[in-house]
C-alpha cells in the first residue's frame, strides 16, 4: 500500500508537467507505434532486446506485439526490426492503467529481471498472464529481496511461467516464492544469437590455421612469437590476426616487418589463403572463425577480462585463451570441463604445436565447444509455443519457425 500510494502520488505530480520521453513513459504522448495487441514484451535496454531478438521475432511472426524498453536506444533498435516499440510505462498506477487500456495485451513477457510491483498487480487484475524468460537472480540480489518477502513474494506468485538463465537463479527465485509449477526450461538469452549461427564451409587449410580474434595492444607480439615457435615444430601452420580495433593495423604490420615477415592485409584485398593474414577490417569475424580450426580469444593475454568464447564456439573452433578471463570466468570454466577450451601455457608455442600437430584434436574440441553452446542456450521453441498458447494462439506443429 505504501509503494502504491507513493507511486500514485508521483504519477499525479509528474503527469501535468511531463513532456518528451517522460510523457511517453507516462502514456501522455501521441505516439502511434502499435495498437491493441496480443503480447506485450518488455526488456530494460538494448542488451536485453538484442539478446532476445530470436524469441521476439518468433513470437511476432504469430502474434501482434508491442515491445517496450526503458531507453530510447533500445526502442530504436526494435523499430529498426520493423516491430512496434515505445518507452515502457513508468510503474505508476496512472501510466500502467493508460497503457493497458490502449494495448489490452493477453500476455506480458519480461526479459531477464525487470520485476515491478504495480505492473505485476495491475497485470494480474486485468487477467494478463505474466512470463519471464532468461531470468537472473544473483545471490546478492536474493539476499536483498529476502528482506522484503511481502513485496517479492506476491510478484513471483503471479508469474505463470519463468525460464531462468541457470540453475542457481532458478533455485533462488523458487526460494523467494516462485511457484514450482511456473518453472519452465532454462534458457540463456545471450547465447541464442551464437546458437543460431551455422558454421560455413571450411577451406582446406582450416586444420592448419590459427586465428587470434579481437586482439588488444600487447597481445599480437605474444601470439606471433608463439606461432613462430609452433610453426618450427609443425610446418605449414597459418595465422590470422584480427585486431579488436582495425586502426591498429599499421602497427601490427610493422611488427611483422620487424621480424622479417610479410603479412597480407585484408584491407588491401587479401583473404584466408595468405599464410599470414592481418584481418584489419570490420564485419567479417564469422569468415575468420570458419577459416581457422583454432581460435585464441583476445583480451585474455593482457588484463582486459577476455572476450566471449561463444562466437568461436558457434563456428566449432577449438578455443585457447590466456589467464585474464574474468568477464566470462564461468563460461570458460564450463568449456574447460567439456574439453572445448584450454589455457595457453607459459610455453604458448608448445600448446599451439601440440593441438595443431595432432590430427583431429582441434576439430573434436570445436565440436565439443559448439555442443556445449547449444546445450547452454536452450531451445526457444517450446517457450514460444507456451507463450503463444497463453495468448490464445496455437500454431500447428508444422510451423518450422518455432
Secondary structure, 3 states (H helix, E strand, C coil): CHHHHHHHHHHHHHHCCCCHHHHHHCCCCCCCCCCCCCEEEECCCHHHHHHCHHHHHHHHCCCCEEEEECCHHHHHHHHHCCCCEEECCCCCHHHHHHHHHHHCCCEEEEECCCCCHHHHHHHHHCCCEEEEEEECCCHHHHHHHHCCHHHHHHHHHCEEEEEECCHHHHHHHHHHCCCHHHEECCCCHHHHHHHHCCCCCCCCCHHHEEEEEEECCCCHHHHHHHHHHHHHHCCCCEEEEEECCHHHHHHHHHHHHHCCCCCEEHHHCCCCCCCEEECCCCCCHHHHHHHCCEEEECCCCCCCCCCCCHHHHHCCCEEEECCCCHHHHHHHHHHHHCCCEEECCCCHHHHHHHHHCCCCHHHHHHHHHHHHHHHHHCCHHHHHHHHHHHCCCCCCCCCCCC
